[in-house]
Amino acid sequence: MADALSAIPPAVLRNLSDKLYEKRKNAALEVEGIVKQLAAAGDHDKITAVINLLTNEFTYSPQANHRKGGLIGLAAATVGLTSEAAQHLEQIVPPVLNSFSDQDSRVRYYACEALYNIAKVVRGDFIVFFNQIFDALCKLSADSDPNVQSAAHLLDRLVKDIVTESNEFSIEEFIPLLRERMNVLNPYVRQFLVGWITVLDSVPDIDMLGFLPDFLDGLFNMLSDSSHEIRQQADSALSEFLQEIKNSPSVDYGRMAEILVQRAASPDEFTRLTAITWINEFVKLGGDQLVPYYADILGAILPCISDKEEKIRVVARETNEELRAIQADPAEGFDVGAILSIARRQLSSEWEATRIEALHWISTLLNRHRAEVLLFLNDIFDTLLKALSDPSDEVVLLVLEVHACIAKDLPNFRQLVVFLVHNFRIDTTLLEKRGALIVRRLCVLLDAERVYRELSTILEGECDLDFATIMVQALNLILLTSSELSELRGLLKHSLAYQHASSIIQSMVEEDINVKFLVQLDKLVHLLETPIFAYLRLQLLEPGRYMWLLKALYGLLMLLPQVEQSKWTSGNSYSQVHRMISGSPVSEDGDMDEDLRSVQNGINFASRLQQFEQMQQQHRMHSKSQTQSRYNSTSSSKEVQRPEEPRRPSPVPDMSGSSSRSSRRGPGQLQI
């Protein structure tokens, strides 16, 4: 201290702490001259003493004017040292940096001014203090005093110039500092950070692209800033980096893909568009590097396919097609289970387009990696079944295609039909609204005979007889009227089981001929009058050849009240028909040798008739049980009620897809 006091006159020290700027400035010029003389004499001990005096007695003083004088004095000392200033920077810079956080805005201002003058002298030598300087400038960029902000901007530009020309700058040490500040919300700080990213990226010797994953999320975060200028600066920086990625042979796509996936779900439209655009480029450029991230990428793409913004939808669809076109293999890290999980989750999307694309992905995986998909079948099967209730017909048809693809294997086929019947049983809405569509489409995709045989096997063991009745009636209507089942009807034509039909009608003598029964017969009569049964009506022109057909129709006639016989007999009385049947030794439609009568075309009709009669008996017992239950319930009621009106029979569910005579659909009927 004594050496410093002997070197600097007391008057200079007094003026250095004066409240007037001009006096402090003149005193600083005196200090500059003194230090210059000491440097020329090589007396660095005295120079150190002067710097310590300026630091301890002035910059750390409780008096604001002293602190101002100390800062201008340190800058003057540095100017006086010129080329020899570097060896004293460890003393000079820390007190100046400390003053950046001074409570007095004027002190902060002079600190910026002092460091600016110091930096001009030492240039690259002060790079060792870069992180501390950057941290200080980051805070000052958001200073409450506009004068301090202005001074900080000037200093910032000088520091950038020095860094870009320096060989000592360490990007590795700087990146953690940048990453820590990238998610700040202050607009001034954001502008400061984007400015530094842009400047450093322009330096050929600094590889900012290699560190892009460290601050990419922060840049995307700025795309939704309330300031148009900041959004524009962030977008410009991102566009530049994307161009560099296209031109770079080595890019870390994986880490950035994780960030982009998150940003693709941003509530901000511009952020979503930018993120999906990047993902699109990554899918085109990334290749094998992105295989482990395909599921995450797909999870980002599928919702964007239904985005409210058309630009996003267009890019998302293109990206989806690009991704699906890539032939990735599980051996290369392609996670089939993860992709299926994403597709299954998106089947619950509120948007139809997304659900459709999710199904396309499941279908694609089944075609390419069937064995792997079937390993995860239990994870997706229930969701696929629920999708059959989707309000969109296109979704339902795609779901059926997926189910049909799965059901190529016999165990999976049976599982599908069992689950389908189960869902029809517990979800009457599905049965009414989608039953016809589902059954008809499955018959096209999986072979109608195979589907009907499996359904028949399952319904044979159905405990819920009411449900079984509805299903059988509905399946019959589909079989008899749907264009999709014309081939199966053709097979049935060749069996010519008219004798069996007649036997079944004869067995109905045990039935309770109630309104419900007559409604079903009426529907059958209407069906026989449709164009699809024209061949049968033409066969009636040859009564001698199709006598069992005639007898079967007469049997129906006998069950129906108040129907003109001439409508059915074409002029032949029943006695005439009876004589034709009993008098002919052989007929083409079933009257054959007794040994062969029970088995025709490989079908044991006698056994089937017995099975039919047993099933009818079960239904009769079930009906009686229901009637008795209703009676007991009514009898046990404490209140006197009016006699219950007869229950109206439920119409046959119309699952055929054909139009009926009446356009009105009664309760319980199925929609087509």
Buried (B, 14 or more C-beta within 10 A) or exposed (E): EEBBBEBBEEEBBEBBBBEEBEBBBBBBBBBBBBBBEBBEEEBBEBBBBBBBBBBBBBBBBEEBBBBBBBBBBBBBBBBBBEEBBBEBBEBBBBBBBBBBEBEBBBBBBBBBBBBBBBBEBBBBBBBBBBBBBBBBBBBBBBBEBEEBBEBBBEBBEBBBEBBBEBEEBEBEEBBEBBBEBBEBEBBBBBBBBBBBBBBBBEBEEBBBBBBBBBBBBBBBBBBBBEBEEBBBBBBEBBEBBBEBBEEEEEBBBBEBBBBBBEBBEBEBBBBBBBBBBBBBBBBBBBEEBBBBBBBBBBBBBBBBBBBEBEEBBBBBBBBBEBBBEBEBEBEEEBBBBBBBBBBBEBBEBEBBBBBBBBBBBBBBBBEBBEEBBBEBBEEBBEBBBBBBBBEBEEBBBBBBBBBBBBBEEEEBBBBBBBBBBEBBBEBBEBBBBBBBBBBBBBBBBBBBBBBBEBBEEBBEEBEEBEBBBBBBBBBBBBBBBBEBBEEBBEEEEEBBBBBBBBBBBBBBEEEEEEEBBBBBBEBBBEBBEBEBBEEBEEBBEEBEEBBBBBBBBBBBBBBBEEBEEEEBBEEBEBEEBBEBBEEEEEBBBBBBEEEEBBEBEEEEBEEBBEEBBEBBEEBEEBBEEEEEEEEEEEEEEEEEEEEEEEEEBBBBBBBBBBEBEEEEBBEBBBBB
